[in-house]
Amino acid sequence: MSIYMNNGATTWPKPECVARAMYDFLTGGGANVARGSASKRDLKSMDTVLSCREELVSLFGGWDDDPRYATFTANVTESINVVLKGFLKPGMTVLASSMEHNAVLRPLRRLETRGVRLEIAACDEEGFLRPDVFAEALSRTRPDLVILSHASNVCGTVQDLPALSAICREGGVPFVADCAQTAGILPLNMTELGLAALCFTGHKGLLGPQGIGGIVWNPEFAQKVEWFVEGGTGSFSHLEFQPDAMPDKFEAGTPNLPGIAGLLAALSWLRETGIDAVRAREELLGARLLTGLLSLPGVRLSGRRTMEGRLPVFAANFEGRDNGLVAGRLSEEFGIETRPGLHCAPLAHKTLGTFPGGALRLSPGYFTAEEDVDSTLSALRAILDS
């Protein structure tokens, strides 16, 4: 028996069309993009890339549905680095929250050593950033940029993005959202929210492959951000400097074309299935798992204790038990994959009161069966009773 309860790290399995699209690209096409003689193979690669950009700006409510403002990166970590290191300069101030992943925190700590001032808005014991607390922090610190994770990868708490973005708009502060955990699961419209940039990864809620992610930009903000990598773009080859034109500005070098083909297939599957259907399915599984976890003896669950305002990502500790040892037994004795520890988010665990030991994270996904949730709970009960 094998049960996968680690969708917070990467979703699995993927829709069958994802692997098929990547295989078809590598075996039936495979041409580099904008670096050929406009053969049928070249045009097929260009069409794949453009179609994926169009799907992304449609899904995320990109500005004027302009595909030029969808940038491909390797993952959300690279996306965040591109934005932060391309925009923030010595003497500037950036505001983040106490629930950030290291994908946000580590670049900011590095920028601190280069003269950028970092301010942290405190979240409550459930990992929630209250809008009034955020508004006070914004007024007090007067930042040049705000970056926040939409939802916690540790405990699943979802931030009130509409309220927080409205506060940023009123204050005239660019707002960057890390949507690693929510893209493909919660509806997102960056134009309505007024986001400066939306950073995403392909391998989680979007159900695509690893190694592909990106940024959807507000065009005005994109102009203010310097490129992170310079090199060949397949365009403007007469220039010896990186072009300013989008999307070339942020996409030097050969992109992950098999990954883009897989992501395009995943986005098409998601559009046909519907985000609402995905969310409803995951809420059902999450409610089932949450009810069972709260019934276990000696459980300490971090984050919210209802499905309201959260994703099906659960961080649990058990009285008198090491979460790493529990995870090991789940894997070795029952074939259940979870993730113990600090989840690359030490500041979040400090906020939740689970640092330095961390927690056992369980995260079902769209393709998880109800029986898998029940089997996981039965296995946990057996371990705790032993």
N, C-alpha and C positions, 0 to 999 in steps of 0.2 A: 504494500500500500504506500502511496506517495500523495501527500496533501500539501499544497502550496499556500502558505499564509504569510507571504512576504511581498504583497503587491505594492506596499509603500516604498519598497526599494526599486522594483521594476515589475510591471504587470506581466503575468504569464498564466496561461498561454496567450499567444497573439491570434487574431483572426487568421484563418488559413491564407487569405489573400495577400497577407503581408510577405510571408516567405516566398510565395509564388511570384509576386511582383519583383522581388529582389533577384530571384533565380532567373526570371525572364529577362531582366535587364542585363545581367551578366552573361547570359548565354545567347540572347537574341539581339542585343544592342551593344551596350558597353562603351559607346563613344564618349570621349571627353566633351564637356560642354563649351561651346564657343571657341574651340581650338581645332577645327577641321575645315573641310572644304564645302560645307553645306550639303553633304551627302544625306541620304535618307537616315542613316544611322545618327549623324550629327543632329539633324532636325528632330529626331525622336528624343534624344537626350535633352535638347532645349525645350521641347514640349513638356517633358516630364517635370523639369525644374519649374517652368512657368506655371504649369497646372498646379503644382504643389504650393507655390506662392499664392496663387489665386484662392485655393482652398483655405489657406491659413488666414488671409485677410478677411475672407468671408466668415470663417468660424469665430474669429476674435473681434469682428467689427472694426477692421482696420480703416484708417482715414481714407475716405473716398474710394474704398475697396481697391486701392492702388497697390498692385503686387510688387512694385519696386521697393516698398517699405517693409517687406518681409525678408529678413536676413537669416541665412543659414549659419549655424555654428555646430560644434560637436556635441553640445549639451547645455543645460541651463547654467552650469557653472561658468562655462566660457562666455555665455551670453551676459551674465552679470559682470564678469571681468571686463568685457568690452565696454559696457555702459559706464561702470564706475571709474575705471582707469582712463577712459576716454573723455570723461566729463569733469571729474573732480580735479582741482588744482590746489596747490598750497595756499592756505588762507581761507579756503572754503569750509563750510560746515555741512555735514550729512547727518540725517536723523534716521535711525533704524529702531527695531524693537528688541525686547529681551527674549524673543522666541525665534531668532534667526538661525538658520542653518549655517554651517561653516562656509558654504558657497557664497554667502553674503558677508559673514563676519571676518573671515580671513583676508579677503581683499581690502576690507575696511581697516583692519588692524595694520596691514602693510601700508596703506595710504596715510594712516596716522603718523607713521615714522617719516613720511614725506611732507608733513605740514598740514594735513587735512584734519579738521577737528571732528571727532565722532561723538555723537550724543545718542543715548539709548533711552527710549520710552519704555517704561515698565509695564509689563502685562500682569494680569492678576494670577491667582494660584491655579486657575484653569487654563492659563495660556492665552487669555483674551485681552486684547488691547481696547480698553474702553474709549470711545470717541472723545469724551470730555478730558480724559487723561492725555490723549494724543493732542487735542487742541491746545491744552496748556503747555505741553512740551514744545509744540510748534511755535507758539507765541513766545515762549521763553528763550528758545535756542536760535530762532530765526535762521533755519537751515537754507542752504542753496539747493539741496536735493533731499528727497525722502525715498527710501527703499524699504519695502516691507514684504514679508512672505504672506501670501494670501491664506495659506493654511499650514498648520504645523505638521511636519513629517514625523514628529514624535507621538503626539496625542490626538491629532486630527482636528483640533480647534480651528474653526474658520473665522477669519477677521471680517469685520463689517466693511467691506471694500467700498460700497457706495458712500457710506458716511465718512470714511477716512479720506476718500478722494475728493469729496465735496469740501472738506476742511482745507485740503491742499489747494484746491482751485480758488477758494476764498482768500487764501494767503499768498497766492501767486507763486507756489512752490512746485516744481516738477516732481511728479510722483511715478516711481518705477515699481512695478509689481512683479514679484517672484511667484510665478504660477506653476511651479514644478508639480505640486500635488493636486492642483485643481483643473488644469487645462484638460479638457475632454470629459470632465465630470460635472463641473458647475458652469452655467452659462456665463460668458465673459464678453463684454462689448467695450473695447477700450475707448472708442469715440464717445460713447455715452458717459463713461467714467472719467474721461478727460485725462487718461494716462499718458505720460511722456513715452514710456516704453513698457511692453509686456514681454517678459522673458519666460520661455517654456522649454521643456524637454520632450522628446518624442516617445521615450520608452516607458512612460508611466501611464497616466490616464488617456493619452492619445493612442495607446496600444500599438505604437510603432516599434521599430528596432532601436537598439542601443547605438550610441555614436552619432545621433542627429538631434539637433535642437535649434533654437533660434530666438529672434527678437522681432516683434512687430512694433514699428516706430510711429510716433507723431513726427511728421516731416520736419517741423520747425525744430524739434529737439534733436533729431538726427543730424541736422546741420551744425549743431553746437558740439557734437561729440567727435573727437578725433579717432581715426582708425587705429586698431590695435595691432594688426599685422599688415605688412606691405609686400607687394610682389605682383606676379602676373594675374591678370583678370580675364584674359581672352578678349579684351577690348582696350581702346585708347592706347594701343601698343606703341605709338609714337612718343608717348609721354614717359619721362624718366622719374616722375613722381606719381604717387598713388592718386587715381582720379577721385574727384569729389562726387561724381554722379552715383546715384543709387540704382541698383543694389551693389554695384561694383566696389563702392567705398569700403565696405566692411567684409568683402569676400575675396581676398587674395588667395591664389593657389587653387588647386583642384578640389572641388567639394566632394563630400561623401555621396556620390551619385547613387550607389545601391541603397544607401540609407534613405535618400530622398525618394527613391522609387517605392521603398517600403512604407515610408511615412505617408506618401500620397495614397497608397492603397488603404492604409489605416484610416486616414481622414475621410476617404470615400465611404468606407464601411461605417464610420461613426456618423456621417451625415445621413446615410440610409437607415441606420438603426435608431438614431436620435439620442442626443445627450440626455433628454428627459427620461428616456427608457433606461439608459445606462445608470443614471442617478437613482431611479426608483429601484432598480435591481440591487444596487449596492446598499441602499438604505435598508432594504428588506433583510439582506444578509447581515448588515451591521447591527440592526436591532436584535436579530436572533443571537448574534455573538455577544452583544452587550448584556442582554438579559442573563445569558448563561454565565458570563464572567462575574457579574454581580452576585450570583448565587453561590460562587465558590467560597470555601472557607479561607479566611485570612487574606482576602484579596484587597489590594490598594490600587485603585484605578486612577490614573492621572487624566486631567482634562474633564470634559463635561460628561455627566452620567446619564444623559439622554441623547437621542440622535439629532436633536435640534442644535443647529450651529456647529456641526462637526461632520467629519468624514468618517468612514469605517476604518479608522486607524487607531488602534488601542494600545496604550502603554500600561502594563500591569506589573505589580510586584506582589509577592506572596510572603506573608509573615514567616520568618525563620528560613526562608529559601533564597538561594542565590539565583538571580534571573538567568545567568549564563548556564548554570547547571540544569535548570529546568528546561532551557532551550535545547541543551545537549541531549537530555533524556527524550524530549519530544521527537528529536531527529533520529536518534539511535534506536529507540524502542518502538516508535510509532510511525516513523517516516513523515513527520510533520515539520515543514520548513518555516521558521520564524526568524526574528532577529533580536538578540539581546544587546545590552550595552548602552552606549551614549548616542548612537545614530547620527554621528557627525554634527551634533548640536549640543555642545556642553552648556552654552548659555541658556538654552531652552530647559535643559534638565535642572539647572540652578533655579530657574523661575518656578518650575513645577515641584521643587524640593526633592528631586531624585538624583542629584549629583553627590558623589561621584559614581555611585553604583549603577546608575542608569535604570533601565526597565526592560521587560520582555515585550516586544512589539508584535502584535498580530494584526494582519491587514488582508482581509478577503478582497476579491475583485469580481468583476462582472462575470467571469467564467467559473467562479467558485460554486460548488454544489451545496445545497442546504445540508446534505448528509456529511459533507466535509466539515462544516461548522459544528455539527453535533459530535462528530468523531473527535474533533479537536478539544471540545469541552469535556468529553468523556476521558480523553487521555490526560488532560490537566487534572481532572478530579482523581484519577487513578494515581498520578504522581503525588498529589497533595495528601492523599490518604495513606501513602506508603511510608 
